[in-house]
């Protein structure tokens, strides 16, 4: 069995650094690459409003930011800008933008940003376009929340077009242009690699995955039925599901709201997911260490445990 590929989540580590010390995240990406991590991930919001905490604030500040559980003051720096800095100091590690809130941008501008970053990093960019959950965020940017899924579907069509053609023409419900040239294009002729995921393998997510996706990154643990739906959708689209990157994550448990999770216990959840076909696993450092000076030791420990699983 091959060793699991490990992905470090750089977002939300605000118990290890503050939201203005973004150079720390760049340094950690370089440390992760040196230790053997496969990828680093940054998620995003543009702005937050009151609905960011309408379910209360997370009890343990090391936990994941989920819909409605975070302080509206939580920092969310611009992921693609940060990735440019990370690309400049690394050479191998993949840059995973998850989630990129596509409906809050014009698709031509987003294609320009993604294509440039993918070219700069020589094909290391992975994008997970998302519609997200915050009505306040959409209202602040003047984008209709209820139409966000339809907007994303048209955006994916537009980006696929302009990544592969020049000139390009599109006359759609939300976007309209004729004979435009987007140059230079992304590193790969088809554009950056794309992942899709959500809480369930429902219609829209599966349709996007089958048409454009290179990876499936569900939120939480998918059921066997979810996996069956994904495999069947890929086959119906004439694609081999065996080539789809399956992205999981370590399971964690905080003894209380003040304590760290146990790394060994968390990574013990990986073998069962490997048996399901998952190959890439997300892990967030602040769940396991409270002192950033221990980042190198943490990364080495993670990779030592991961490599042992491949023997």
C-alpha positions in Angstrom: 0.0 0.0 0.0 1.5 3.4 -0.9 2.0 5.9 1.9 -0.7 8.5 2.3 0.0 12.0 0.8 -0.2 14.6 3.5 -1.7 18.0 3.1 -1.1 20.8 5.6 -4.0 23.2 6.2 -2.5 26.7 6.6 -5.8 28.5 7.2 -7.2 29.0 10.7 -4.0 28.4 12.7 -4.6 31.5 14.7 -3.6 29.9 18.0 -0.1 29.6 16.5 0.2 33.0 14.9 -1.8 36.1 14.5 -3.8 37.1 11.4 -1.3 39.8 10.4 1.9 37.6 10.5 1.3 36.1 7.1 5.0 35.4 6.6 4.6 32.6 9.2 2.3 30.7 6.8 4.8 31.1 4.0 7.5 29.8 6.2 5.4 26.8 7.3 4.7 25.9 3.7 8.5 25.7 3.1 8.9 23.6 6.2 6.2 21.3 5.1 7.8 20.9 1.7 11.2 20.1 3.2 9.5 17.5 5.5 7.9 15.7 2.5 4.3 17.0 2.6 2.5 16.8 -0.7 0.5 20.0 -0.5 -0.6 23.0 1.5 -4.2 24.4 1.6 -5.6 27.8 2.2 -9.4 28.5 2.3 -11.0 31.9 2.1 -13.8 34.3 2.8 -13.9 37.8 1.3 -15.8 39.3 4.3 -17.7 37.9 7.2 -20.9 39.2 8.8 -23.1 38.4 11.8 -24.2 35.0 10.3 -20.6 33.8 10.8 -21.4 33.1 14.4 -25.2 32.5 14.3 -24.6 29.0 15.7 -22.2 30.2 18.4 -18.4 30.4 18.4 -16.4 27.2 18.3 -15.6 26.0 21.8 -12.0 25.0 21.2 -10.2 27.7 19.2 -8.1 25.0 17.5 -11.2 23.5 15.9 -12.2 24.0 12.2 -14.1 27.0 11.2 -17.5 25.7 10.0 -20.7 27.5 8.8 -21.9 29.7 11.6 -19.4 28.8 14.3 -16.7 31.5 13.9 -16.1 35.0 15.3 -16.7 37.5 12.4 -13.3 38.9 13.3 -11.6 35.6 12.3 -8.8 36.5 9.8 -9.2 35.3 6.2 -6.3 36.6 4.1 -6.5 36.4 0.3 -5.5 32.9 -0.5 -4.2 33.4 -4.1 -2.0 36.3 -3.0 -0.5 34.1 -0.3 0.1 31.3 -2.7 2.1 33.6 -4.9 4.5 34.2 -2.0 4.6 30.4 -1.2 5.2 29.5 -4.9 8.3 31.8 -4.8 10.0 30.0 -1.9 9.0 26.4 -2.8 9.5 24.1 -5.8 7.5 21.0 -5.4 4.6 21.3 -3.0 1.1 21.7 -4.4 -0.9 24.8 -3.6 -4.6 23.9 -2.9 -7.1 26.8 -2.9 -10.1 25.5 -1.0 -12.5 26.9 -1.1 -12.3 29.6 -3.8 -15.6 31.5 -3.6 -16.0 31.7 -7.4 -19.5 33.4 -7.5 -18.1 36.5 -5.7 -15.8 37.1 -8.7 -16.2 37.7 -12.4 -15.0 34.4 -14.1 -12.7 36.2 -16.5 -10.9 37.9 -13.6 -10.8 34.6 -11.7 -9.4 32.8 -14.7 -6.7 35.5 -15.0 -5.8 35.1 -11.3 -5.8 31.3 -11.4 -4.0 31.0 -14.7 -1.3 33.3 -13.7 -0.7 31.5 -10.4 -0.7 28.1 -12.1 1.8 29.3 -14.6 4.0 30.9 -11.9 4.0 27.7 -9.9 4.5 25.5 -13.0 1.3 23.6 -12.6 1.2 23.2 -8.8 -2.1 24.9 -8.3 -5.2 23.0 -7.3 -8.5 24.9 -7.1 -11.7 23.9 -5.3 -14.4 26.3 -6.5 -17.1 26.7 -3.9 -20.4 28.5 -3.4 -20.0 28.7 0.4 -22.7 29.4 2.9 -22.8 33.0 4.2 -25.7 35.1 3.1 -24.1 38.1 4.7 -21.0 37.7 2.5 -23.0 37.6 -0.7 -25.2 40.5 0.3 -22.1 42.6 1.0 -20.8 42.0 -2.5 -24.1 42.4 -4.2 -24.3 38.8 -5.5 -27.7 36.9 -5.3 -27.2 34.2 -2.7 -29.9 31.9 -4.1 -28.4 31.9 -7.5 -24.9 31.1 -6.5 -25.0 27.5 -7.7 -26.2 28.5 -11.2 -23.6 31.2 -11.3 -20.8 28.8 -10.4 -21.9 26.3 -13.1 -21.7 29.1 -15.8 -18.4 30.3 -14.4 -16.9 26.8 -14.8 -18.1 26.7 -18.3 -16.5 30.1 -19.0 -13.2 29.2 -17.3 -13.0 26.0 -19.2 -13.5 27.9 -22.4 -11.0 30.6 -21.9 -8.3 28.3 -20.6 -8.5 26.2 -23.8 -9.4 28.7 -26.5 -8.4 32.1 -27.9 -10.4 33.9 -29.1 -13.3 32.9 -26.9 -17.0 33.8 -27.1 -19.7 33.2 -24.5 -23.3 34.3 -24.3 -24.9 33.2 -21.1 -27.4 34.1 -18.4 -24.9 35.9 -16.2 -21.8 36.5 -18.4 -21.5 37.7 -22.0 -18.5 38.4 -24.1 -17.2 37.9 -27.7 -13.8 37.3 -29.2 -11.7 37.8 -26.1 -8.2 36.6 -25.6 -6.9 35.5 -22.2 -3.2 35.2 -22.4 -0.9 33.8 -21.1 -2.9 30.7 -20.3 -2.4 28.4 -17.4 0.5 25.9 -17.2 -1.6 23.0 -18.4 -3.6 23.4 -21.7 -6.8 22.5 -19.8 -6.1 24.9 -16.9 -5.4 24.2 -13.2 -6.4 21.0 -11.5 -9.8 21.2 -9.8 -11.4 19.5 -6.8 -15.0 19.5 -5.8 -16.7 18.5 -2.6 -19.4 19.2 -0.1 -21.4 17.8 2.8 -23.0 15.2 0.5 -22.4 13.8 -3.0 -25.5 15.5 -4.3 -26.5 16.4 -7.9 -24.6 19.6 -8.5 -21.4 18.6 -6.8 -21.3 15.3 -8.6 -22.1 16.9 -12.0 -19.3 19.4 -11.6 -16.9 16.6 -10.5 -17.8 14.4 -13.4 -17.4 17.2 -15.9 -14.4 19.2 -14.6 -13.0 17.5 -11.5 -9.7 15.9 -10.8 -10.3 15.3 -7.1 -13.2 14.6 -4.7 -12.8 16.4 -1.3 -16.0 15.8 0.8 -16.7 17.7 4.0 -16.7 15.0 6.7 -16.8 11.3 6.1 -18.6 10.2 2.9 -20.9 7.2 3.0 -20.5 4.2 0.7 -23.5 5.4 -1.2 -21.8 8.8 -1.8 -18.8 7.0 -3.2 -20.9 4.8 -5.4 -22.7 7.9 -6.8 -19.4 9.5 -7.6 -18.1 6.4 -9.4 -21.2 6.0 -11.4 -21.3 9.7 -12.4 -17.7 9.5 -13.6 -18.4 6.4 -15.6 -21.5 8.0 -17.2 -19.2 10.9 -18.2 -16.8 8.5 -19.9 -14.2 9.0 -17.3 -12.3 6.5 -15.1 -13.0 7.1 -11.4 -9.7 5.3 -10.6 -8.0 8.5 -11.8 -9.9 10.7 -9.4 -7.8 11.9 -6.4 -9.7 11.1 -3.2 -9.1 13.6 -0.4 -9.8 12.7 3.2 -8.6 14.0 6.5 -7.4 12.8 9.9 -10.1 12.4 12.5 -9.5 14.4 15.7 -10.8 14.6 19.3 -10.3 17.4 21.8 -10.5 16.2 25.4 -11.9 19.6 26.3 -12.0 23.2 25.0 -8.5 23.9 26.3 -6.6 20.8 25.2 -4.8 19.7 22.0 -5.8 16.6 20.1 -3.5 13.6 20.0 -1.6 13.2 16.7 -1.2 9.4 16.9 -4.9 8.9 17.6 -5.8 11.2 14.7 -3.5 9.5 12.2 -4.8 6.1 13.2 -7.9 7.0 11.2 -6.0 7.0 7.9 -5.7 3.3 7.1 -9.5 2.7 7.0 -9.7 5.6 4.5 -6.9 4.2 2.5 -8.9 1.0 2.2 -11.8 3.1 0.8 -9.5 4.5 -1.9 -8.5 7.9 -0.3 -5.0 8.9 -1.0 -4.5 12.5 0.3 -5.1 13.6 3.9 -5.6 17.0 5.4 -4.1 17.9 8.8 -4.1 21.2 10.7 -1.0 21.9 12.9 -2.8 24.1 15.5 -4.8 21.1 16.6 -1.7 19.3 17.8 0.9 22.0 18.8 0.5 25.3 20.6 4.1 26.6 19.9 5.1 27.5 16.3 8.7 26.7 17.1 7.7 23.1 17.1 6.5 23.2 13.5 9.5 21.3 12.0 9.3 18.5 14.6 5.5 18.3 14.0 6.0 18.0 10.2 8.7 15.3 10.6 6.5 13.4 13.0 3.5 13.5 10.7 5.6 12.3 7.7 7.3 9.5 9.8 3.9 8.2 10.7 2.6 8.5 7.2 5.6 6.7 5.6 5.3 3.9 8.1 1.7 3.2 6.8 3.1 2.6 3.3 5.4 -0.3 4.4 
